[in-house]
């Protein structure tokens, strides 16, 4: 399952980035920050072993960034670090799983990503925001459309991942009850 999450996350991130230049991807919508990586981090923290939970989103990002292109190291560290924190939230969620907590954890993850990565953009010397309160406010204000897309993407993929996993688990449990155990 871990390998599938890496492949899915990396391919979807690459596909949406190159959607104008690769014919296979041209029908995908171009919605910045509508990506599965945060949902993969939350799902991985909840359902995968500790060994894989935190590295799966990082591997998916590294693979995608290899094709898309690496960017400001300071901002990259904030992005990868945010996904690690979201994975840790998923580890907490493992023992507190219910619909409300999954929804809340997804929103918390989106918010952490927004706050941490935009602060890093404001601090990064290659960007054009002045190191003032006004510059910080501008940085966050201009990122609000991306935040909306992050929330929508995170919730969409969380519903898909958690919902599909729980439905399959429910189906398997039901089949096990229906079938007599063999010796």
BALOBA-1460 file (C-alpha; in Angstrom, 3 decimals):
// residues 183
<rec num="1" residu="x" x="0.000" y="0.000" z="0.000"/>
<rec num="2" residu="x" x="2.875" y="2.379" z="0.788"/>
<rec num="3" residu="x" x="4.292" y="2.040" z="-2.713"/>
<rec num="4" residu="x" x="0.888" y="2.744" z="-4.259"/>
<rec num="5" residu="x" x="0.572" y="5.924" z="-2.190"/>
<rec num="6" residu="x" x="4.005" y="7.105" z="-3.347"/>
<rec num="7" residu="x" x="3.227" y="6.364" z="-6.985"/>
<rec num="8" residu="x" x="-0.227" y="7.953" z="-6.827"/>
<rec num="9" residu="x" x="0.996" y="11.070" z="-5.020"/>
<rec num="10" residu="x" x="3.996" y="11.615" z="-7.261"/>
<rec num="11" residu="x" x="2.142" y="10.920" z="-10.515"/>
<rec num="12" residu="x" x="-0.784" y="13.163" z="-9.698"/>
<rec num="13" residu="x" x="1.511" y="15.997" z="-8.617"/>
<rec num="14" residu="x" x="3.592" y="15.623" z="-11.792"/>
<rec num="15" residu="x" x="0.486" y="15.314" z="-13.992"/>
<rec num="16" residu="x" x="-1.118" y="18.485" z="-12.698"/>
<rec num="17" residu="x" x="2.164" y="20.373" z="-13.089"/>
<rec num="18" residu="x" x="2.672" y="19.321" z="-16.714"/>
<rec num="19" residu="x" x="-0.978" y="19.247" z="-17.694"/>
<rec num="20" residu="x" x="-0.509" y="21.797" z="-20.501"/>
<rec num="21" residu="x" x="2.510" y="20.154" z="-22.116"/>
<rec num="22" residu="x" x="1.713" y="16.422" z="-21.972"/>
<rec num="23" residu="x" x="-1.254" y="15.224" z="-24.037"/>
<rec num="24" residu="x" x="-2.085" y="12.440" z="-21.588"/>
<rec num="25" residu="x" x="-2.568" y="14.975" z="-18.796"/>
<rec num="26" residu="x" x="-4.345" y="17.755" z="-20.694"/>
<rec num="27" residu="x" x="-7.789" y="16.828" z="-19.371"/>
<rec num="28" residu="x" x="-6.749" y="17.148" z="-15.747"/>
<rec num="29" residu="x" x="-7.842" y="20.396" z="-14.154"/>
<rec num="30" residu="x" x="-5.079" y="22.825" z="-13.264"/>
<rec num="31" residu="x" x="-5.897" y="23.700" z="-9.668"/>
<rec num="32" residu="x" x="-2.810" y="24.887" z="-7.775"/>
<rec num="33" residu="x" x="-2.355" y="23.187" z="-4.368"/>
<rec num="34" residu="x" x="-5.155" y="20.684" z="-5.033"/>
<rec num="35" residu="x" x="-2.880" y="17.723" z="-4.358"/>
<rec num="36" residu="x" x="-2.994" y="14.395" z="-2.493"/>
<rec num="37" residu="x" x="0.258" y="14.702" z="-0.519"/>
<rec num="38" residu="x" x="-1.195" y="16.062" z="2.753"/>
<rec num="39" residu="x" x="-3.956" y="13.435" z="2.646"/>
<rec num="40" residu="x" x="-1.314" y="10.765" z="2.016"/>
<rec num="41" residu="x" x="0.624" y="12.029" z="5.045"/>
<rec num="42" residu="x" x="-2.482" y="11.967" z="7.252"/>
<rec num="43" residu="x" x="-3.585" y="8.567" z="5.930"/>
<rec num="44" residu="x" x="-0.070" y="7.141" z="6.253"/>
<rec num="45" residu="x" x="0.226" y="8.321" z="9.838"/>
<rec num="46" residu="x" x="-3.113" y="6.727" z="10.636"/>
<rec num="47" residu="x" x="-2.864" y="3.382" z="8.849"/>
<rec num="48" residu="x" x="0.785" y="2.643" z="8.059"/>
<rec num="49" residu="x" x="3.503" y="1.536" z="10.437"/>
<rec num="50" residu="x" x="5.703" y="4.205" z="11.985"/>
<rec num="51" residu="x" x="8.472" y="3.015" z="9.682"/>
<rec num="52" residu="x" x="6.575" y="4.194" z="6.600"/>
<rec num="53" residu="x" x="4.185" y="6.817" z="7.924"/>
<rec num="54" residu="x" x="6.527" y="9.798" z="7.777"/>
<rec num="55" residu="x" x="8.672" y="8.853" z="4.790"/>
<rec num="56" residu="x" x="5.914" y="8.059" z="2.285"/>
<rec num="57" residu="x" x="4.866" y="11.684" z="1.631"/>
<rec num="58" residu="x" x="8.523" y="12.755" z="1.550"/>
<rec num="59" residu="x" x="9.373" y="10.101" z="-1.039"/>
<rec num="60" residu="x" x="6.350" y="11.086" z="-3.158"/>
<rec num="61" residu="x" x="7.482" y="14.732" z="-2.996"/>
<rec num="62" residu="x" x="11.101" y="13.923" z="-3.846"/>
<rec num="63" residu="x" x="10.048" y="11.841" z="-6.856"/>
<rec num="64" residu="x" x="7.676" y="14.559" z="-8.072"/>
<rec num="65" residu="x" x="10.202" y="17.353" z="-7.398"/>
<rec num="66" residu="x" x="12.808" y="15.458" z="-9.414"/>
<rec num="67" residu="x" x="10.570" y="15.807" z="-12.486"/>
<rec num="68" residu="x" x="8.990" y="19.159" z="-11.684"/>
<rec num="69" residu="x" x="12.145" y="20.804" z="-10.454"/>
<rec num="70" residu="x" x="13.529" y="21.589" z="-7.051"/>
<rec num="71" residu="x" x="13.029" y="25.072" z="-5.645"/>
<rec num="72" residu="x" x="14.179" y="27.316" z="-2.819"/>
<rec num="73" residu="x" x="15.708" y="24.975" z="-0.192"/>
<rec num="74" residu="x" x="14.321" y="27.004" z="2.713"/>
<rec num="75" residu="x" x="10.785" y="26.733" z="1.340"/>
<rec num="76" residu="x" x="11.283" y="23.055" z="0.424"/>
<rec num="77" residu="x" x="12.253" y="22.261" z="4.017"/>
<rec num="78" residu="x" x="9.093" y="24.000" z="5.247"/>
<rec num="79" residu="x" x="6.944" y="22.028" z="2.785"/>
<rec num="80" residu="x" x="8.484" y="18.660" z="3.654"/>
<rec num="81" residu="x" x="8.456" y="19.520" z="7.366"/>
<rec num="82" residu="x" x="4.761" y="20.407" z="7.185"/>
<rec num="83" residu="x" x="3.997" y="16.998" z="5.706"/>
<rec num="84" residu="x" x="5.955" y="15.313" z="8.494"/>
<rec num="85" residu="x" x="3.874" y="17.222" z="11.060"/>
<rec num="86" residu="x" x="0.691" y="16.145" z="9.233"/>
<rec num="87" residu="x" x="1.957" y="12.545" z="9.402"/>
<rec num="88" residu="x" x="2.406" y="12.972" z="13.165"/>
<rec num="89" residu="x" x="-1.178" y="14.225" z="13.390"/>
<rec num="90" residu="x" x="-2.157" y="11.033" z="11.552"/>
<rec num="91" residu="x" x="-0.304" y="8.993" z="14.176"/>
<rec num="92" residu="x" x="-2.384" y="10.697" z="16.850"/>
<rec num="93" residu="x" x="-5.492" y="10.056" z="14.760"/>
<rec num="94" residu="x" x="-4.723" y="6.310" z="14.725"/>
<rec num="95" residu="x" x="-6.062" y="6.020" z="18.303"/>
<rec num="96" residu="x" x="-8.713" y="8.754" z="18.036"/>
<rec num="97" residu="x" x="-10.309" y="7.935" z="14.706"/>
<rec num="98" residu="x" x="-13.836" y="9.123" z="14.038"/>
<rec num="99" residu="x" x="-15.348" y="11.228" z="11.271"/>
<rec num="100" residu="x" x="-15.091" y="14.474" z="13.225"/>
<rec num="101" residu="x" x="-11.449" y="13.918" z="14.146"/>
<rec num="102" residu="x" x="-10.518" y="12.940" z="10.588"/>
<rec num="103" residu="x" x="-12.199" y="16.092" z="9.255"/>
<rec num="104" residu="x" x="-10.591" y="18.244" z="11.965"/>
<rec num="105" residu="x" x="-7.157" y="16.681" z="11.418"/>
<rec num="106" residu="x" x="-7.418" y="17.413" z="7.704"/>
<rec num="107" residu="x" x="-8.281" y="21.065" z="8.357"/>
<rec num="108" residu="x" x="-5.502" y="21.320" z="10.943"/>
<rec num="109" residu="x" x="-3.031" y="19.860" z="8.451"/>
<rec num="110" residu="x" x="-4.107" y="22.322" z="5.751"/>
<rec num="111" residu="x" x="-3.751" y="25.196" z="8.213"/>
<rec num="112" residu="x" x="-0.308" y="24.103" z="9.396"/>
<rec num="113" residu="x" x="0.872" y="23.796" z="5.803"/>
<rec num="114" residu="x" x="-0.478" y="27.262" z="4.966"/>
<rec num="115" residu="x" x="1.016" y="28.950" z="8.028"/>
<rec num="116" residu="x" x="4.443" y="27.281" z="7.897"/>
<rec num="117" residu="x" x="5.079" y="27.409" z="4.156"/>
<rec num="118" residu="x" x="3.928" y="30.988" z="3.669"/>
<rec num="119" residu="x" x="6.036" y="32.124" z="6.608"/>
<rec num="120" residu="x" x="8.984" y="30.440" z="4.896"/>
<rec num="121" residu="x" x="8.156" y="32.201" z="1.617"/>
<rec num="122" residu="x" x="8.062" y="35.535" z="3.458"/>
<rec num="123" residu="x" x="11.457" y="34.819" z="5.063"/>
<rec num="124" residu="x" x="13.133" y="33.425" z="1.951"/>
<rec num="125" residu="x" x="15.499" y="35.990" z="0.421"/>
<rec num="126" residu="x" x="14.572" y="35.136" z="-3.188"/>
<rec num="127" residu="x" x="11.004" y="36.353" z="-2.809"/>
<rec num="128" residu="x" x="9.818" y="39.928" z="-2.949"/>
<rec num="129" residu="x" x="8.040" y="40.414" z="0.344"/>
<rec num="130" residu="x" x="9.557" y="43.035" z="2.611"/>
<rec num="131" residu="x" x="10.542" y="41.764" z="6.068"/>
<rec num="132" residu="x" x="7.840" y="43.856" z="7.723"/>
<rec num="133" residu="x" x="4.470" y="43.113" z="9.263"/>
<rec num="134" residu="x" x="2.887" y="44.555" z="6.128"/>
<rec num="135" residu="x" x="4.986" y="42.221" z="3.960"/>
<rec num="136" residu="x" x="3.964" y="39.226" z="6.067"/>
<rec num="137" residu="x" x="0.288" y="40.163" z="5.825"/>
<rec num="138" residu="x" x="0.632" y="40.588" z="2.046"/>
<rec num="139" residu="x" x="2.290" y="37.186" z="1.765"/>
<rec num="140" residu="x" x="-0.556" y="35.451" z="3.613"/>
<rec num="141" residu="x" x="-3.276" y="37.482" z="1.876"/>
<rec num="142" residu="x" x="-1.954" y="36.651" z="-1.602"/>
<rec num="143" residu="x" x="-1.790" y="32.956" z="-0.632"/>
<rec num="144" residu="x" x="-5.458" y="32.700" z="0.412"/>
<rec num="145" residu="x" x="-6.654" y="31.292" z="-2.954"/>
<rec num="146" residu="x" x="-4.023" y="28.559" z="-2.647"/>
<rec num="147" residu="x" x="-5.164" y="27.878" z="0.929"/>
<rec num="148" residu="x" x="-8.731" y="27.392" z="-0.285"/>
<rec num="149" residu="x" x="-7.486" y="24.911" z="-2.904"/>
<rec num="150" residu="x" x="-5.381" y="23.104" z="-0.292"/>
<rec num="151" residu="x" x="-8.358" y="22.687" z="2.007"/>
<rec num="152" residu="x" x="-10.560" y="21.429" z="-0.839"/>
<rec num="153" residu="x" x="-7.880" y="19.070" z="-2.132"/>
<rec num="154" residu="x" x="-6.971" y="17.759" z="1.315"/>
<rec num="155" residu="x" x="-10.595" y="17.100" z="2.226"/>
<rec num="156" residu="x" x="-11.322" y="15.474" z="-1.139"/>
<rec num="157" residu="x" x="-8.360" y="13.100" z="-0.946"/>
<rec num="158" residu="x" x="-8.903" y="12.394" z="2.755"/>
<rec num="159" residu="x" x="-12.495" y="11.375" z="1.982"/>
<rec num="160" residu="x" x="-11.276" y="9.163" z="-0.870"/>
<rec num="161" residu="x" x="-8.410" y="7.506" z="1.045"/>
<rec num="162" residu="x" x="-10.065" y="7.076" z="4.429"/>
<rec num="163" residu="x" x="-13.467" y="6.284" z="2.936"/>
<rec num="164" residu="x" x="-12.151" y="3.665" z="0.501"/>
<rec num="165" residu="x" x="-9.986" y="2.038" z="3.156"/>
<rec num="166" residu="x" x="-12.793" y="1.853" z="5.699"/>
<rec num="167" residu="x" x="-15.290" y="0.561" z="3.096"/>
<rec num="168" residu="x" x="-12.898" y="-2.195" z="2.041"/>
<rec num="169" residu="x" x="-12.237" y="-3.047" z="5.684"/>
<rec num="170" residu="x" x="-15.975" y="-3.168" z="6.371"/>
<rec num="171" residu="x" x="-16.518" y="-5.385" z="3.314"/>
<rec num="172" residu="x" x="-13.747" y="-7.779" z="4.384"/>
<rec num="173" residu="x" x="-15.090" y="-7.973" z="7.936"/>
<rec num="174" residu="x" x="-18.577" y="-8.690" z="6.596"/>
<rec num="175" residu="x" x="-17.280" y="-11.458" z="4.322"/>
<rec num="176" residu="x" x="-15.334" y="-13.001" z="7.203"/>
<rec num="177" residu="x" x="-18.559" y="-13.156" z="9.262"/>
<rec num="178" residu="x" x="-20.476" y="-14.751" z="6.383"/>
<rec num="179" residu="x" x="-17.879" y="-17.426" z="5.571"/>
<rec num="180" residu="x" x="-17.327" y="-20.281" z="8.013"/>
<rec num="181" residu="x" x="-13.787" y="-20.587" z="9.249"/>
<rec num="182" residu="x" x="-11.803" y="-23.436" z="7.740"/>
<rec num="183" residu="x" x="-9.529" y="-25.656" z="9.742"/>
